[in-house]
Amino acid sequence: MPELDRVDRPNLGATIDIRLFRALSLFSLRDVVGEDASKTLAYAGGKALGRRTKFKEFEEFLQWMEKKSIARTKSFTFDSDKGIGNLILLETLSSAGLPNLGKPACSFETGLISGVIERLKDRRCLVREIRCYGKGDPECEFYIEVLDVPAYLKRM
Ligand SMILES: [Zn+2]
């Protein structure tokens, strides 16, 4: 997104400590609006961001995620006939290195993936994180299903 590319911080640069992002997305928002609502906000924010992207194909998005230090892709498969895919990410922004919280922690990434796919396919998309560092897993894995419903029918 070109409007976000310009950063005027000659001394501090364009990056921040990701622990600050985690503190905001995992704890501060939770303290303000509660756990469920904070996850919904992180998901919705990621999804809105994903919808604003202009990638021509999903692999381009995966490369962008690595370039932006959001996550590295371990594997991605997608069955176009069934509209079902699987994505495994490493070093995810939201959760890599977290202690076992007993639940997935990558709401932002889940929403982001969903938003990008909805943009690319112009169909609603279900993305569910089925394995996560936050659950004690060694990586984050996402189940992806493109639904046969136009994206404009649901904007969440
Ligand atoms: Zn995760």
Boltz pocket constraint, residues with backbone or C-beta under 6 A from the ligand:
constraints:
  - pocket:
      binder: B
      contacts: [[A, 92], [A, 95], [A, 104], [A, 105], [A, 106], [A, 129], [A, 131], [A, 132], [A, 133], [A, 134], [A, 139], [A, 140], [A, 141]]
      max_distance: 6.0
